[in-house]
Amino acid sequence: MGKAFSTPEALTDNYTHYCPGCTHGIVHRLVAEAIDELGIREKTVGIAPVGCAVLIYNYFDCDFQEAAHGRAPAMATGIKRVRPDLMVFTYQGDGDLASIGMGEIIHAANRGEKITVIFINNAIYGMTGGQMAPTTMPGQRATTAPAGRDTALTGMPIRMANLMSEIVTPGYVTRQAVLKPQMVNKCKKAIKKAFEYQMNNTCFSFVEVISTCPTNWGMTPVDALKWAEENMLPYYELGDYKTPEEA
């Protein structure tokens, strides 16, 4: 019987540092599979964020750079402009991208930088202890919002894919999830498409991924998946928000 499942070449065999039930590992695999299937590993450069995925370079067998907090799009811009032959992607969480890095990501998209951005939305600050993030849901508890997010004081969660799709410059903007197998399959197709747009020098690409954080949500991994589906997906609707063909 032939082997039906194996580790992508773009991933290493290192043990994970992520918490039990964390969905970062799923997204890592999807990115690695896309890189392998497109045959671009030898010319791919990833940009690590400040956040839970700060050690992402331990898990990928391709070149990586570490950016200052929120500045991954700026570093990706520099690398891509100097070496346009490289495939450059950033991998960022909601605190890194949607908070301190908001200005960086908006302007990189508006300039139409030919990079690929993987944005992990788990509605909370993970690495730093569970503080409220720009994406935290109304009423959702966090260490800095023990009674739950009060939208009268903090506003509504920022829907990054919706916001990015309003930028006039052509781009690919999509929101996917990794809560169920069928969602995982669709997410992989979106990530692969984002890299294909870069390979063809077409446009800036932004893939938002709805994920979970069982540890900081105070839930079991199974309950976290259910909570995300019931509470996040009605607000963070899945699907393509913008394609370069529509421009």
N, C-alpha and C positions, 0 to 999 in steps of 0.2 A: 504494500500500500504506500502510495506517495505521501510526502509531507504536505499537509493542507494549511499549516500555520507556522510561521517562523518570525524571528526578529528582523525588522527591516535593517538593511545594511547601514542606513543613516543613523541608527541608534547604537549606543554602546551597551555593554552588559552590566553597568554599574547599578548598585542597589539604589532605590529611590529614597529621597528624603521627605517626600510628601506624606501627609497624614493619611490614615486609612480612609478609603472612600473618596479621596480627592480625585477630581476628574482631569487634572492637569496631565496625568499620564496618558489618558485617552487621546487628548489633543496632540501631545508629543508624538504619539504613534501615527496619527493621521498626517501630521506635517512630514514625518519621516517617510511614510509610504508614498506621499505625493512626490517628494524629492527623488526617491528611488525610481518610481514609475516614469518620471520625466527625464531621468538620467542626468541630473544636474548637481549631484552631490559634490563633485570635485570643483565646482565653481560657485557654490553656495556659501554665503556669509550670513550668519544670524546675529542679531543684536539682543543681548540679554537685558532684562529690566531690573529695577530695584523692586523687590516684592517676593512672593513665594517662589517664582521661577528664576530667581537670581542665580541659581546654580544650573540653569538649563544646559550650559555648555558641557557639563559632565555627562549628559545623556545623549548628545548628538555627535556623530563622527563627521563633523564638517567644521569649517572655521567659524569662530565666534568672537565677538567683541563685547565688552561690558560698558554700558552707558551710565551716565549720571542719572539720578532719579527724574524720570519724565522726558529725558532727552534722547531716547532711542531714535525717533524719527529724524532728528538733526544729524546724529551719527550715521544713520542709514543713508541720508541724503548725501553726505560727504563721500562715503564709500562708493555709492552708485554713480555719482558725477565723475569721480576720478577713474573708476573702473566700471563703465557701463556694460561691460561684458559679463559681470558677475550678477548672480541672483541674490538679492539682498532682502532679508525679511526681519521684522521686529516681532517680538513676542512679549505682550504687555498685559498687565492686569488693570483693573478699574481705578485703583488709586494712582498707579504710575501714569496711565494714559489719560484718564478722564478728570483727574484732579490737578496735580502739579504739572502734568504734561499736556494739558488741554490746548494751550497755545501752540505747542510744537506740532501736534497732530493735525490741527485745523489748517495751519499754514502749509504743512507738507502736502496735504490733500489739495489745497487751493493752488499750489504751484504745479500740481500734477506730477510729483516725483514718481518715477517708475519703480516703486518699491511695493512690497507686500507686507501688510500689517495683520497680525493675528491678535485679536483683542479678547481677553478672557474676562467675562462679566459674571462674577459670583456674588455680587451685591454686598461686598464687605471688604475691609482691609484684612488680609489673611496673615501675612508674616508678622505684622507689628502688633497683633493682639486683638483683632476683631472690632476696630473702630468703624463708625459709620462712614460709608463711601458715597461718592456722588450717585451711585447706582442702587443704594440701599432702598428697599421697598417701604412704602408708608406703613407705619406701625411696627416695622421690623426692629427687633432689639439689637443693640450693639453696645460695646463697652462705653461709648460716648453718647449713647442714647438708650439708657437702661429701661426707659418706659416706652421705647419704640420711637421710630422717626416721626417727628411732628412736622408735617409739611407746611403748617402755618409759620413755622420758624425757619425751616431749612429748604422749603420748596419741594418740588416733585423730583423723583429720580430722573437723571439725565439719560435719554435714549440716544446713545451715540450713533447708531446706524441711521436713525431718523435725521439726526443733526448733520451727519456727514453727507447724506444724500441731497441736502439742500445746497451744497457747494456747486457752483456753476461748472467748474472745470470737470471734464469727463472723468469718470472713474467707475470702479466696480465696488459696490457696497452691499453687503449681505449680512443677515443675522441668522445663525444656526444654533443648534443645541446638541449636547451629548448626554441626554437623559434617558434615551431609549435606543435600541439597536438601529431602528429605521432613521432616527435623527442623526445617529453617528454616521451612517452611510451618506446621508445628504450633506453633512458637514464636511466629510472627506471630499466629495465632489466639488464643493464650494472652494475649499482650500486649494485643490488641484487647479481649478479654474483660475484662481487668483494668481498662482504661479505661472500659468500659461499666458495670462495677459502680460505679465512681466517679461516672459521669454520672447513675446512678440513685440515688446516695447510699446504696448498699447496704452496703458494707463496706470494710475495709482489704484491699489486694491486694498480693501478693508473688510476683514472677516471677523465679525463679532460672534463670540461663542458663549451661549448661556451655560454656566457651569455651577457646581455646588461647592460648599465649604462646610462639611459636616461638623468639623471641630468648632469653628467659630459661630456656627448656627446653633450649636448645642443639640445636634440630632444624630441619629444613626445614619449611615450612608443611605440606607433604603428610604428612611423618612425624608432625608434631604432631597433625594430625587423626586419624591412625591410632592414635597413642598414647592420645589422649584417649578414643577409642571403646573401645579394648581395656582400658584401665586405670581410667578414671574412671567410665564408665557402669555397670560392674557394682556399684560402690559407691554412686555417685550415681544412683540409679534414676530414670528419667524418668516424668512423669505428674502428674496432679492429686493433691495430698495433702489438700486441704481445699477445700470450696466452701460458700458461705453457705447453700445449700439443704439441706445436711446438718445444719446446726446445730439 
